[in-house]
Amino acid sequence: MSYESDYIVRTYGVPAKKGQRVEYSPANKPARQGVITGFHNQYIKIKFDGDAKAFPGVFHPTDCMRYIT
């Protein structure tokens, strides 16, 4: 694990690791599933399923996030 992923796991108590499946479901918007592709400081980078964007989005690890096992 990287320093950032270790920090996120310890600080926020989430199972964040590269390759982890997640579901992001903000209020009043449809839920989207994707995979963690990396980390940026205290944030996780997510590439959403079916997203043509080359670069992943950056999200807070607990904000509207569900970790899929």
C-alpha positions in Angstrom: 0.0 0.0 0.0 1.0 3.6 -0.5 1.4 6.2 2.1 -1.8 7.9 0.9 -3.9 4.7 1.0 -2.5 3.8 4.5 -3.4 7.3 5.7 -7.0 7.0 4.2 -7.6 3.6 5.8 -6.3 4.7 9.2 -8.0 8.1 9.2 -11.4 7.4 7.7 -11.7 3.7 8.5 -12.6 2.7 4.9 -11.1 -0.3 3.0 -9.6 2.0 0.3 -7.1 0.3 -1.9 -6.2 0.4 -5.6 -8.6 -1.8 -7.6 -11.3 -1.6 -4.9 -14.9 -1.3 -6.4 -16.9 1.6 -5.1 -20.3 3.2 -5.6 -20.7 6.9 -5.5 -24.2 8.1 -4.9 -24.6 11.9 -4.4 -28.0 13.3 -3.4 -30.5 13.7 -6.2 -28.2 12.0 -8.8 -28.0 8.4 -9.9 -25.5 6.2 -8.3 -22.3 5.4 -10.3 -20.0 2.5 -9.8 -16.3 2.4 -10.6 -12.9 1.4 -9.4 -10.2 3.1 -7.3 -7.3 3.8 -9.6 -5.1 5.7 -7.2 -4.8 8.4 -4.5 -4.1 12.1 -4.3 -3.3 13.2 -0.7 -6.4 12.4 1.3 -8.6 11.7 -1.7 -9.3 8.7 -3.9 -9.2 8.6 -7.6 -12.1 6.8 -9.2 -12.6 5.7 -12.8 -16.3 5.1 -13.3 -17.7 2.2 -15.3 -18.4 3.2 -18.9 -16.7 6.6 -18.5 -14.8 7.6 -21.7 -12.8 10.1 -19.7 -9.1 9.2 -19.7 -8.5 10.8 -16.2 -10.3 9.5 -13.1 -12.2 11.9 -10.8 -11.0 12.8 -7.3 -13.3 12.2 -4.4 -13.3 12.3 -0.6 -13.2 8.7 0.7 -16.4 9.0 2.9 -18.5 11.5 0.8 -21.5 9.6 -0.6 -19.1 6.6 -1.0 -19.9 2.9 -0.5 -17.2 0.3 -0.8 -18.3 -2.8 -2.6 -16.9 -6.2 -1.5 
